[in-house]
Amino acid sequence: MPEQAILILGAGGHGRVLASALQLGGYRVIGFLDAAESAWGSRCLDLPVFGNDARLADFPPDQVQLANGIGSVGLPALRRRIFGAQRAKGYNFASVIHPRAVVSPDVELGHGVQVMAGAVIQTGARIGDNVIVNTGAIVDHDCVIGAHCHVAPGAVLSGGVSVGDDSHIGTGAVIIQGIQLGEQCVVGAGAVVIRNHAAASRLVGVPAKRIGTQ
C-alpha cells in the first residue's frame, strides 16, 4: 500500500469508481480535481473536489500519487494526454486493484493500471501503462494489452490475444484466442472478433466486421 495520499483526476463516474475501490483497499484518498467549474468546492463520496488541474500546484509529486479518473467510450485520447502531461511533471500514478479482482501473481502490470471489481487477469498476461480492465472483464492467459487501452465492463479476451496501444474494447465484446489487433482499434459493444485487424480499425457485429478507420 502506498504511503502517499492519492488524488483523483476527474470526479465523474469512473473517478468515483476508483475512489470506492481505493477506499475498500484501505488507501488514503484525499479528494478530486475536475475540469467542471460547477463541481469545485463540492463533495463527491464525501471527498472534496478542490478545483481543476491548476490546483495540482498545492500537491507536489513528493506528497501525492495521482489516479486517472478519466474513462473512455472510444479512443482514449484525453486519458492518455492527462497521463502523459502529469508524468512529465514528475507525478506517479497509483495502480488500482479492486479487492475483488483476481490477478495472477505473474501478471506484468504497467504504471497506473486500474483493475476493477470482478475483473480477472490470468497467468502470463502483460498489461501496459494507464490501462483500465473494467468491471467483470476477463483477460485470459498470455494476453498482451498495450498502453492506455480500455477493456470495458464484461469484455472477454481469450488466451493469447494482443491489443495495440490506445485501443478500446467495448462492453461485452468477445475476442477469440490468438487474435491480434493493431493500435487505436475500437471494438464495439457486444462485437465478436474472430480475425486479426490492422491499426485504427472500427469493429462491430457478430462476427465483427470492419466498418472504417478512426
C-alpha positions, 0 to 999 in steps of 0.5 A: 500500500502506498504511503502517499495520499492519492488524488483523483483526476476527474470526479465523474463516474469512473473517478468515483469508481476508483475512489470506492475501490481505493477506499475498500483497499484501505488507501488514503484518498484525499479528494478530486480535481475536475475540469467542471467549474460547477463541481469545485468546492463540492463533495463527491463520496464525501471527498472534496473536489478542490478545483481543476488541474491548476490546483495540482500546484498545492500537491507536489509529486513528493506528497501525492500519487495521482489516479486517472479518473478519466474513462473512455467510450472510444479512443482514449485520447484525453486519458492518455494526454492527462497521463502523459502531461502529469508524468512529465511533471514528475507525478506517479500514478497509483495502480488500482486493484479492486479487492475483488479482482483476481490477478495472477501473481505473474501478471506484468502490470504497467504504471497506473493500471486500474483493475476493477471489481470482478475483473480477472487477469490470468497467468502470463498476461502483460498489461501496459501503462494507464490501462483500465480492465473494467468491471467483470472483464476477463483477460485470459492467459498470455494476453498482451494489452498495450498502453492506455487501452480500455477493456470495458465492463464484461469484455472477454479476451481469450488466451493469447490475444494482443491489443495495440496501444490506445485501443478500446474494447467495448462492453461485452465484446468477445475476442477469440484466442490468438487474435491480434489487433493493431493500435487505436482499434475500437471494438464495439459493444457486444462485437465478436472478433474472430480475425486479426485487424490492422491499426485504427480499425472500427469493429462491430457485429457478430462476427465483427466486421470492419466498418472504417478507420478512426 
